[in-house]
Amino acid sequence: MKALQITELTGPETALHLVDLPEPGPGHLLGAGDGIVIDVHAAGVSFPELLQTRGQYQLKPPLPFVPGSEVAGIVRSAPDDAPVAVGDRVAGFCVLGGFAEIAVAPPHLTFRLPDELDFAQGAGLVLNYHTAYFSLVTRGRLKAGETVLVHGAAGGVGTAALQVAKGLGARTIAVVSTDEKERVARDAGADEVVRSDSAWKDEAKALSDGGVDLVLDPVGGDRFTDSLRSLAEGGRLVVVGFTGGSIPEVKVNRLLLNNTEVIGAGWGAYAMPKPALNREIGEALDALIADGFVRPVVGPRFPLERAAEALLALEGRTAVGKVVLDVRG
């Protein structure tokens, strides 16, 4: 089968090489027993893969290895007790090995792909939408009627958070940097949009009658303090990641002044060993899909051999929505 390997830790331009590899068996690194073997039609491209090309991600497999954490395709084989069967259309979180024609995902992280979604949308379903739901609900305790501010609102996690929050009855404010990203955020369900190069904190407070209830931040960087200042009394700032590059620090006296919280939301490490939680989030997302709220926003699409360009689009922050590799043209 064709696959992409990271053979050296020199960045996306030189680290990736297209190779022919033997087809994988059903074993998976997350546990004993057989996984779901998937004929991959589309693979999602995310920041972990970008970091892995430089050896900067916490998961550091020995070289060479096939990156790619999320796929969508058709089940080739599955254990008898699996939640999916041969021939099913599925979205799967495979951790590694997704940038290939065949990948293996554990049963508890493989989900039937609803008829409403195509394979490209399925490639952006598990990582982004499970992260969004986990961050907003499991960690952020979002309630209907609350106001949510979303940073990086035109990206994969950002658009997912807008759609999930809207589907759960929240009011949404998106933070974006360009006209194109504003259009994407509004299409994803943003009620209001503010610009990251403006006085967005003050605008958000004005739009929310004095402060937002929840901030979802996958960006980090120098906007973190203003995110805290944008919160209403009792508000929560949920930290999802640091795509902006720098990890901010918080002076905890700011939390005392308005009884606010900073909450970490690390979906992967928390959720991967918890099958019941994955089923719960999957069922909640299925309901939001059926009701028309969740439709993954697909951005740039590349063939497998152009994965380096896909990663550079992420690094340059030019991409909107989910960057996808079309593995089977």
QUIKA-V190507 format. One record per residue. N is the residue number from 0. RES is the residue in one letter. SS is DSSP state (a for helix, b for strand, c for the rest). D_CENTER is the distance of its C-alpha to the mean C-alpha in Angstrom with 2 decimals. Layout:
n->N res->RES ss->SS d_center->D_CENTER
n->N res->RES ss->SS d_center->D_CENTER
This chain:
n->0 res->M ss->c d_center->26.80
n->1 res->K ss->b d_center->25.12
n->2 res->A ss->b d_center->22.33
n->3 res->L ss->b d_center->21.04
n->4 res->Q ss->b d_center->21.94
n->5 res->I ss->b d_center->21.44
n->6 res->T ss->c d_center->25.12
n->7 res->E ss->c d_center->25.36
n->8 res->L ss->c d_center->23.38
n->9 res->T ss->c d_center->24.36
n->10 res->G ss->c d_center->21.23
n->11 res->P ss->a d_center->19.70
n->12 res->E ss->a d_center->23.01
n->13 res->T ss->a d_center->25.02
n->14 res->A ss->a d_center->23.03
n->15 res->L ss->b d_center->21.98
n->16 res->H ss->b d_center->24.68
n->17 res->L ss->b d_center->24.98
n->18 res->V ss->b d_center->27.02
n->19 res->D ss->b d_center->28.53
n->20 res->L ss->c d_center->27.77
n->21 res->P ss->c d_center->29.10
n->22 res->E ss->c d_center->27.08
n->23 res->P ss->c d_center->25.33
n->24 res->G ss->c d_center->26.85
n->25 res->P ss->c d_center->25.20
n->26 res->G ss->b d_center->24.87
n->27 res->H ss->b d_center->21.53
n->28 res->L ss->c d_center->21.00
n->29 res->L ss->c d_center->19.58
n->30 res->G ss->b d_center->22.91
n->31 res->A ss->b d_center->26.21
n->32 res->G ss->b d_center->26.80
n->33 res->D ss->b d_center->25.54
n->34 res->G ss->c d_center->22.02
n->35 res->I ss->b d_center->21.09
n->36 res->V ss->b d_center->22.10
n->37 res->I ss->b d_center->20.27
n->38 res->D ss->b d_center->21.63
n->39 res->V ss->b d_center->18.58
n->40 res->H ss->b d_center->18.59
n->41 res->A ss->b d_center->15.24
n->42 res->A ss->b d_center->12.68
n->43 res->G ss->b d_center->9.21
n->44 res->V ss->b d_center->9.46
n->45 res->S ss->c d_center->7.32
n->46 res->F ss->a d_center->9.07
n->47 res->P ss->a d_center->10.25
n->48 res->E ss->a d_center->12.32
n->49 res->L ss->a d_center->13.73
n->50 res->L ss->a d_center->14.78
n->51 res->Q ss->a d_center->16.19
n->52 res->T ss->c d_center->18.50
n->53 res->R ss->c d_center->20.16
n->54 res->G ss->c d_center->20.16
n->55 res->Q ss->c d_center->18.23
n->56 res->Y ss->c d_center->15.51
n->57 res->Q ss->c d_center->16.66
n->58 res->L ss->c d_center->16.75
n->59 res->K ss->c d_center->19.75
n->60 res->P ss->c d_center->21.19
n->61 res->P ss->c d_center->24.64
n->62 res->L ss->c d_center->25.11
n->63 res->P ss->c d_center->24.88
n->64 res->F ss->b d_center->21.69
n->65 res->V ss->c d_center->19.32
n->66 res->P ss->c d_center->15.71
n->67 res->G ss->c d_center->12.73
n->68 res->S ss->c d_center->10.46
n->69 res->E ss->b d_center->9.65
n->70 res->V ss->b d_center->12.44
n->71 res->A ss->b d_center->14.31
n->72 res->G ss->b d_center->18.08
n->73 res->I ss->b d_center->21.25
n->74 res->V ss->b d_center->22.40
n->75 res->R ss->b d_center->25.23
n->76 res->S ss->b d_center->26.15
n->77 res->A ss->c d_center->25.28
n->78 res->P ss->c d_center->27.22
n->79 res->D ss->c d_center->29.55
n->80 res->D ss->c d_center->27.80
n->81 res->A ss->c d_center->24.25
n->82 res->P ss->c d_center->22.48
n->83 res->V ss->c d_center->22.51
n->84 res->A ss->c d_center->25.42
n->85 res->V ss->c d_center->26.48
n->86 res->G ss->c d_center->25.84
n->87 res->D ss->c d_center->22.95
n->88 res->R ss->b d_center->20.04
n->89 res->V ss->b d_center->16.91
n->90 res->A ss->b d_center->13.19
n->91 res->G ss->b d_center->12.85
n->92 res->F ss->b d_center->10.99
n->93 res->C ss->c d_center->13.70
n->94 res->V ss->c d_center->12.78
n->95 res->L ss->c d_center->15.17
n->96 res->G ss->c d_center->17.20
n->97 res->G ss->c d_center->14.90
n->98 res->F ss->c d_center->16.52
n->99 res->A ss->b d_center->19.62
n->100 res->E ss->c d_center->21.58
n->101 res->I ss->b d_center->21.46
n->102 res->A ss->b d_center->18.95
n->103 res->V ss->b d_center->19.16
n->104 res->A ss->b d_center->16.77
n->105 res->P ss->c d_center->18.10
n->106 res->P ss->a d_center->19.38
n->107 res->H ss->a d_center->17.56
n->108 res->L ss->a d_center->14.11
n->109 res->T ss->b d_center->15.41
n->110 res->F ss->b d_center->15.64
n->111 res->R ss->b d_center->17.99
n->112 res->L ss->c d_center->16.58
n->113 res->P ss->c d_center->18.30
n->114 res->D ss->c d_center->20.87
n->115 res->E ss->c d_center->19.37
n->116 res->L ss->c d_center->16.48
n->117 res->D ss->c d_center->17.18
n->118 res->F ss->a d_center->15.85
n->119 res->A ss->a d_center->13.82
n->120 res->Q ss->a d_center->12.04
n->121 res->G ss->a d_center->11.79
n->122 res->A ss->c d_center->10.12
n->123 res->G ss->c d_center->6.97
n->124 res->L ss->c d_center->7.66
n->125 res->V ss->a d_center->7.20
n->126 res->L ss->a d_center->4.14
n->127 res->N ss->a d_center->2.33
n->128 res->Y ss->a d_center->6.05
n->129 res->H ss->a d_center->7.38
n->130 res->T ss->a d_center->5.81
n->131 res->A ss->a d_center->7.20
n->132 res->Y ss->a d_center->10.27
n->133 res->F ss->a d_center->10.90
n->134 res->S ss->a d_center->10.83
n->135 res->L ss->a d_center->12.94
n->136 res->V ss->a d_center->15.21
n->137 res->T ss->a d_center->15.59
n->138 res->R ss->a d_center->15.65
n->139 res->G ss->c d_center->16.35
n->140 res->R ss->c d_center->18.92
n->141 res->L ss->c d_center->18.36
n->142 res->K ss->c d_center->21.41
n->143 res->A ss->c d_center->22.45
n->144 res->G ss->c d_center->24.23
n->145 res->E ss->c d_center->22.42
n->146 res->T ss->b d_center->21.08
n->147 res->V ss->b d_center->17.54
n->148 res->L ss->b d_center->16.96
n->149 res->V ss->b d_center->13.53
n->150 res->H ss->c d_center->13.35
n->151 res->G ss->c d_center->11.60
n->152 res->A ss->c d_center->11.87
n->153 res->A ss->c d_center->11.96
n->154 res->G ss->b d_center->8.76
n->155 res->G ss->a d_center->5.60
n->156 res->V ss->a d_center->4.43
n->157 res->G ss->a d_center->8.23
n->158 res->T ss->a d_center->9.34
n->159 res->A ss->a d_center->7.55
n->160 res->A ss->a d_center->9.25
n->161 res->L ss->a d_center->12.36
n->162 res->Q ss->a d_center->12.73
n->163 res->V ss->a d_center->12.39
n->164 res->A ss->a d_center->14.64
n->165 res->K ss->a d_center->17.03
n->166 res->G ss->a d_center->17.31
n->167 res->L ss->c d_center->18.24
n->168 res->G ss->c d_center->20.94
n->169 res->A ss->c d_center->19.77
n->170 res->R ss->b d_center->20.80
n->171 res->T ss->b d_center->18.20
n->172 res->I ss->b d_center->18.77
n->173 res->A ss->b d_center->16.55
n->174 res->V ss->b d_center->17.10
n->175 res->V ss->b d_center->17.19
n->176 res->S ss->c d_center->19.45
n->177 res->T ss->c d_center->20.92
n->178 res->D ss->a d_center->22.45
n->179 res->E ss->a d_center->20.10
n->180 res->K ss->a d_center->17.03
n->181 res->E ss->a d_center->19.08
n->182 res->R ss->a d_center->19.70
n->183 res->V ss->a d_center->16.07
n->184 res->A ss->a d_center->15.37
n->185 res->R ss->a d_center->18.54
n->186 res->D ss->a d_center->17.81
n->187 res->A ss->c d_center->14.56
n->188 res->G ss->c d_center->16.87
n->189 res->A ss->c d_center->17.72
n->190 res->D ss->c d_center->21.25
n->191 res->E ss->b d_center->21.95
n->192 res->V ss->b d_center->20.79
n->193 res->V ss->b d_center->21.93
n->194 res->R ss->b d_center->21.97
n->195 res->S ss->c d_center->20.79
n->196 res->D ss->c d_center->24.18
n->197 res->S ss->c d_center->26.18
n->198 res->A ss->c d_center->27.20
n->199 res->W ss->a d_center->23.94
n->200 res->K ss->a d_center->24.58
n->201 res->D ss->a d_center->27.96
n->202 res->E ss->a d_center->26.84
n->203 res->A ss->a d_center->24.16
n->204 res->K ss->a d_center->26.88
n->205 res->A ss->a d_center->29.27
n->206 res->L ss->a d_center->26.97
n->207 res->S ss->c d_center->26.38
n->208 res->D ss->c d_center->30.00
n->209 res->G ss->c d_center->29.74
n->210 res->G ss->c d_center->26.22
n->211 res->V ss->b d_center->22.80
n->212 res->D ss->b d_center->22.01
n->213 res->L ss->b d_center->18.44
n->214 res->V ss->b d_center->16.43
n->215 res->L ss->b d_center->12.67
n->216 res->D ss->b d_center->12.32
n->217 res->P ss->c d_center->9.52
n->218 res->V ss->c d_center->12.43
n->219 res->G ss->c d_center->15.42
n->220 res->G ss->a d_center->18.61
n->221 res->D ss->a d_center->21.74
n->222 res->R ss->a d_center->20.49
n->223 res->F ss->a d_center->19.91
n->224 res->T ss->a d_center->23.54
n->225 res->D ss->a d_center->23.68
n->226 res->S ss->a d_center->20.68
n->227 res->L ss->a d_center->22.92
n->228 res->R ss->a d_center->25.83
n->229 res->S ss->c d_center->24.14
n->230 res->L ss->b d_center->23.89
n->231 res->A ss->b d_center->26.53
n->232 res->E ss->b d_center->28.61
n->233 res->G ss->b d_center->26.65
n->234 res->G ss->b d_center->23.30
n->235 res->R ss->b d_center->20.15
n->236 res->L ss->b d_center->17.81
n->237 res->V ss->b d_center->14.54
n->238 res->V ss->b d_center->13.29
n->239 res->V ss->c d_center->9.62
n->240 res->G ss->c d_center->10.18
n->241 res->F ss->c d_center->12.67
n->242 res->T ss->c d_center->11.70
n->243 res->G ss->c d_center->15.17
n->244 res->G ss->c d_center->16.75
n->245 res->S ss->c d_center->18.91
n->246 res->I ss->c d_center->18.64
n->247 res->P ss->c d_center->20.59
n->248 res->E ss->c d_center->23.32
n->249 res->V ss->c d_center->24.51
n->250 res->K ss->c d_center->28.18
n->251 res->V ss->c d_center->28.41
n->252 res->N ss->a d_center->31.36
n->253 res->R ss->a d_center->29.00
n->254 res->L ss->a d_center->27.64
n->255 res->L ss->a d_center->31.24
n->256 res->L ss->a d_center->32.30
n->257 res->N ss->a d_center->30.25
n->258 res->N ss->c d_center->29.18
n->259 res->T ss->c d_center->25.49
n->260 res->E ss->b d_center->22.79
n->261 res->V ss->b d_center->20.05
n->262 res->I ss->b d_center->17.61
n->263 res->G ss->b d_center->15.24
n->264 res->A ss->c d_center->12.06
n->265 res->G ss->c d_center->11.25
n->266 res->W ss->a d_center->9.59
n->267 res->G ss->a d_center->10.36
n->268 res->A ss->a d_center->13.98
n->269 res->Y ss->a d_center->14.76
n->270 res->A ss->a d_center->13.56
n->271 res->M ss->c d_center->14.21
n->272 res->P ss->c d_center->17.97
n->273 res->K ss->c d_center->18.16
n->274 res->P ss->a d_center->18.60
n->275 res->A ss->a d_center->19.86
n->276 res->L ss->a d_center->16.84
n->277 res->N ss->a d_center->14.62
n->278 res->R ss->a d_center->17.28
n->279 res->E ss->a d_center->17.47
n->280 res->I ss->a d_center->13.85
n->281 res->G ss->a d_center->14.15
n->282 res->E ss->a d_center->17.42
n->283 res->A ss->a d_center->16.30
n->284 res->L ss->a d_center->13.68
n->285 res->D ss->a d_center->16.51
n->286 res->A ss->a d_center->18.75
n->287 res->L ss->a d_center->16.58
n->288 res->I ss->a d_center->16.37
n->289 res->A ss->a d_center->20.11
n->290 res->D ss->c d_center->20.82
n->291 res->G ss->c d_center->19.21
n->292 res->F ss->c d_center->16.61
n->293 res->V ss->c d_center->13.40
n->294 res->R ss->c d_center->13.40
n->295 res->P ss->c d_center->10.27
n->296 res->V ss->c d_center->11.35
n->297 res->V ss->b d_center->12.15
n->298 res->G ss->b d_center->13.20
n->299 res->P ss->b d_center->15.33
n->300 res->R ss->b d_center->16.29
n->301 res->F ss->b d_center->18.21
n->302 res->P ss->b d_center->20.39
n->303 res->L ss->a d_center->19.80
n->304 res->E ss->a d_center->22.49
n->305 res->R ss->a d_center->20.90
n->306 res->A ss->a d_center->17.71
n->307 res->A ss->a d_center->19.05
n->308 res->E ss->a d_center->19.06
n->309 res->A ss->a d_center->15.43
n->310 res->L ss->a d_center->14.59
n->311 res->L ss->a d_center->17.19
n->312 res->A ss->a d_center->15.74
n->313 res->L ss->a d_center->12.61
n->314 res->E ss->a d_center->15.13
n->315 res->G ss->c d_center->17.39
n->316 res->R ss->c d_center->14.95
n->317 res->T ss->c d_center->16.61
n->318 res->A ss->c d_center->13.80
n->319 res->V ss->c d_center->12.63
n->320 res->G ss->b d_center->10.05
n->321 res->K ss->b d_center->8.35
n->322 res->V ss->b d_center->10.67
n->323 res->V ss->b d_center->12.22
n->324 res->L ss->b d_center->15.16
n->325 res->D ss->b d_center->17.90
n->326 res->V ss->c d_center->19.35
n->327 res->R ss->c d_center->22.25
n->328 res->G ss->c d_center->23.78
